[in-house]
Amino acid sequence: MTHKILLLQGDGIGPEIVGATEAVLKALVERFGFDCELEHALMGGCAIDAHGTALPDSTLALARAADAVLLGAVGGPKWDKVERDIRPERGLLKLRSELDLFCNLRPAVLFPALADASTLKPEVVSGLDLMIIRELTSGIYFGKPRGIETGADGKRRGYNTLTYTEDEISRIARRGFEIARQRSRKLCSVDKANVLEVTELWRDIVQAMAAEYPDVELSHMYVDNAAMQLVRAPKQFDVIVTDNMFGDILSDLASMLTGSIGMLPSASLNAEGKGLFEPIHGSAPDIAGRNVANPLATILSAGMMLRYTLGEAALADKLDAAVTRVLEQGVRTPDIATAGATTVGTREMAAAVIAALQ
């Protein structure tokens, strides 16, 4: 079976990290017979420049037809003054919504060789392996009404709407319970039920669903406490399930436990398992074009693509093992460089991963 993969390079460092990952995918084709067809399209600021919109209809059509989509990153200062409704980030939100990619998986795993790269003490983060499950197509990022208006007094007022339906909560919670069941059977639901009625509903629904999963230990935690606990004692968590905005914030926080935001992949899945795979970091325009960006989060995102959507778990294992070998050899991009390490660029890191594939 030929897997159709759509590559969206995006903006900033996107072309570099996706290009590096494309080289890795082609190595899987050459060495292990991975059968795939790679297509390319524009999304983000580059699409605005070329077509006047961040998500052209042609790109959306290719994304619908593909088995999986691999994205670099979108956005940058160049498009900050563009009309809000067509900014690069709106294209990404639309793609998630149009494909109904409601389940965002963000693993935070500390590779043993990077224990010294974290800003936390090694004894706090060594052995870290947690999964943050973020609801991705509802919540405050999509709620309406929204906007900025000017009152009669000439002063501006901004507003956004946070809403969740029972069905939207239950389907992401179910993914949380199911993934917890596959791991250590511990699920922490993060909310702000003491202040927000929406997340009071969230807690009620998650708690009611726990009866269907008696083998999973469910706990609840307010988001502010969860942020503190992730820094204080992160290994107390195994699987966290939370809403769109809280998941966005907590997963970026968790990235620094692993040494660099350049190490964290993600998968965004719909009900059928079709997915969009991307690093959780941004487009980093300040280092774009310099061959210094860390491609490992994107390469690991390709590994999640192999595992969660394409049914190629054996190849995903090979790819994860290759990244581990490279890090054990002391090969580092600047963001994770430590004393005595061999510092390399984006392309060289991808070449090292390819050389380590067994």
JORA-V156363 format. One record per residue. N is the residue number from 1. PSI is psi as a letter, one per 30 degrees, with the letter a starting at -180 (* if undefined). Layout:
# JORA-V156363
N;PSI
N;PSI
This chain:
# JORA-V156363
1;k
2;k
3;k
4;j
5;k
6;k
7;k
8;j
9;e
10;b
11;l
12;b
13;f
14;e
15;e
16;e
17;e
18;e
19;e
20;e
21;e
22;e
23;e
24;e
25;e
26;e
27;e
28;e
29;e
30;e
31;e
32;g
33;g
34;k
35;j
36;l
37;j
38;k
39;l
40;k
41;l
42;k
43;k
44;a
45;e
46;e
47;e
48;e
49;e
50;e
51;f
52;g
53;k
54;f
55;i
56;l
57;e
58;e
59;e
60;e
61;e
62;e
63;e
64;e
65;f
66;l
67;e
68;l
69;k
70;k
71;k
72;d
73;l
74;l
75;l
76;l
77;f
78;e
79;g
80;f
81;g
82;l
83;k
84;e
85;f
86;g
87;l
88;e
89;e
90;e
91;e
92;e
93;e
94;e
95;e
96;e
97;e
98;e
99;f
100;h
101;i
102;f
103;j
104;j
105;k
106;j
107;k
108;j
109;k
110;j
111;k
112;e
113;f
114;g
115;e
116;f
117;f
118;l
119;f
120;l
121;k
122;e
123;f
124;e
125;f
126;k
127;g
128;k
129;j
130;l
131;k
132;k
133;j
134;k
135;k
136;f
137;g
138;a
139;a
140;f
141;f
142;f
143;k
144;k
145;l
146;l
147;a
148;k
149;l
150;k
151;l
152;f
153;g
154;g
155;k
156;l
157;k
158;k
159;k
160;l
161;k
162;j
163;k
164;k
165;l
166;e
167;e
168;e
169;e
170;e
171;e
172;e
173;e
174;e
175;e
176;e
177;e
178;e
179;e
180;e
181;f
182;f
183;c
184;g
185;h
186;k
187;k
188;k
189;k
190;k
191;a
192;h
193;f
194;f
195;e
196;k
197;e
198;e
199;f
200;e
201;e
202;e
203;e
204;e
205;e
206;e
207;e
208;e
209;f
210;f
211;f
212;f
213;i
214;f
215;f
216;k
217;j
218;k
219;l
220;k
221;k
222;k
223;e
224;e
225;e
226;e
227;e
228;e
229;e
230;e
231;e
232;e
233;i
234;f
235;f
236;f
237;k
238;e
239;k
240;k
241;k
242;l
243;a
244;e
245;e
246;e
247;e
248;e
249;e
250;e
251;e
252;e
253;e
254;f
255;e
256;f
257;f
258;f
259;e
260;k
261;f
262;g
263;f
264;k
265;l
266;l
267;k
268;j
269;k
270;a
271;f
272;f
273;f
274;k
275;l
276;k
277;k
278;l
279;l
280;f
281;l
282;a
283;f
284;h
285;f
286;f
287;g
288;k
289;g
290;g
291;h
292;f
293;k
294;j
295;f
296;e
297;e
298;e
299;e
300;e
301;e
302;e
303;e
304;e
305;e
306;e
307;e
308;f
309;e
310;f
311;g
312;h
313;e
314;e
315;e
316;e
317;e
318;e
319;e
320;e
321;e
322;e
323;e
324;e
325;e
326;e
327;e
328;f
329;f
330;g
331;k
332;k
333;l
334;e
335;f
336;g
337;k
338;l
339;k
340;f
341;l
342;j
343;k
344;l
345;a
346;e
347;e
348;e
349;e
350;e
351;e
352;e
353;e
354;e
355;f
356;f
357;k
358;*
